[in-house]
């Protein structure tokens, strides 16, 4: 009898509100846009998520992970030959080396509530096989049968051995300098 009661309590706890729930990312509905800056201006574009998930417990974000398909890097502000040259250069070993490193990854290690539907997300970003911790603020909200999360991340490419045009590694670049930091604006749609 005691075994039955304990088993029932364990099942109730593990399937109840306290259980961790994992929501898969709807990659076709999610967006990642990037902005890279240089002395003479900036460029922007997109990259696609390959897969991902968010983990919730007691209605609070507790974890997750995302994989980015680096082979999908695209540019939005140029066209024709100039666009093709920039995209090819970004995919080359000078920047993201997508032949050798076709994916980048982010793993949530902590999500600290900052008020209703707002979290300070702490995690590990891996680009070109190099991992560094980052943190950022994410906002989440339920929209029908989905959870929509938005965030803006600033990443220092020099930490991931992306040196091309970086004033951190080369002197006298003048107006050829490309700033180390680039921004990612992310919208993640997770189906419930």
N, C-alpha and C positions, 0 to 999 in steps of 0.2 A: 504493500500500500504506500509506504513512504517513497519507494522508488518511483511509483506512478505519479505521485504528487510532485516530486523533484523534477522528473522528466517533463511533466506538463508545464511547470514553472519555467524551465529552461527553454522549452519551445515557445512559450508565450513571450518571454523576454527577447529571444532571438528573432522573432517575427514581428514584434511590436514596434512601437514608435522609437524605441531605443536602438533598434538594429541599424547598422550601416547600410545605406542604399547607394548604389552606384548607377549613375546616369551616363549613357553613352552620348558622345558629341555628334550632332548632325553636321557632318563636315560640309555638306553642300549648302547649308544655311548659315554657316559660320564664316566670318571674314577676318583676315589679317592684312592690314595695310602698313606699309613702311614709309618712312621719310628719312632720307640721308642728306646731309648738308655739306657744302664745301664753301670756300671763301667767296666764290663767284655766284653762288645760288644753291639750289637744292633739286633733288629728284624724288619722286614718289612712285609707289607701285603696290603690288600685292604678292602674297605667297599663300599657298593653300595648306590647310591642315590635312594630315594623312589619317589621323585617328585621335581619340582622346576620351577622357571620362572625368566626371566630377563625383566625389564621394561626400555624402551627407550623413550626419548622425544627429538624432533629436532635432531635425530641421535646420541644422547648422552645417556649413561647409567645413569639412575636416581634411580633405585631400583631393588628389586627382593627378592626372598626367596628360600631356599632349605631345604628339609627334608632328613635326612640320615637314612637308615634302619640299625640300630645298630645290628640287629640279623644276618647280613651278614658279620660281621667281619671275616676276614680270614688271614692266615699267608702264606707268600710266600717263606721264607728261610728255613723252616724245613719240615720234612715229617714224616709220620707214627704216632707213639705214641707221640713223642715230639710235633709235630704240633697240634695234638688233645688236648694235655694237655694245651698248650699255648692258643689256641683259647678258650677252655673251661674256663680257668682262666680269660681271657680278658672279657668274657661274664658274669662272676660271679659278685657278689656284691663287691668283692675286687677291681674291676675296673669299668666297665660300667653298671653293673646290668641290662642287657637287658631284663630280665623278667619283671621288673618293669618300665624300661625306654627303650622301644623298638626303639625309634627314638631320634635323636638329630636334632636341627634346627638352621639355620643361616638366619637372616633377614638383608638385606641391608638398612641402614638408610640414608647414603649419599654416593655418588660416585663423587669424585673430580678429574676432568681431570688433567692429568700430562703430556700431550703431545699427539700426535696422537696415538689413540688406547690404551692408558694407563691410568689407574685410581688408585687413592688411595681410596680403598673401606673401609668404616666404617660401622660397624653393630653390631648386638647382636647375640652372640653364646649361645645356650642353650644345656647343656649336663647334664644328670641326674636331670632335672628339675631346674637347676641353670643357671641363665643368667648373662653374663658379656660382656662388649663391647670389640671388637677386631678391628684391622685394618691391611690391607695388600695391596700390589700392585697387580693389575690384568691387564693382557694384553688381548685385544680382537682383533679379525680380522674376516672379512667375508670370508667364504669359500663356494662358490656356493650358495646353499639355506640355509646355516647355519651360525650362529655366534659362533665362537670357542673362549672361554675364558680360560686362564690359570692363575694359582696363586699358591704361596707357602705360607702356613700359619704355624705359630708356636704357639702352644697352651700350656698353663701352666695347667696341669691336677689338680694341687693342688687347684686351684680356684673353681673346680667343685667337691670337696670333694672326689677325687680319691687319697687315701692316701697310698695304699699298696706300701711298699718298698721305700717310699719317705723320703729323708733326711730332708725335711722341717717339718716332723711330728715325726720322730723316730731317736733316737741316736744310735750310735754304729752298724750301718748296714754293715759297711765295704764294701766288694766287692758284697754284696747283694743289694746295693743301685741302685734304678731305678730312672733315672733323671726325674724331673717334666715336662720338656718340651718335646713335641713330634711334629713332622712335618707332615703336610698334603700337598701332591702335587695333585692339582686338575685340571682336564680338563673338562670343561662344554661345551657341544654341544647343542645349542638352535636352533630349526628349525624356519626359517622365514616364 
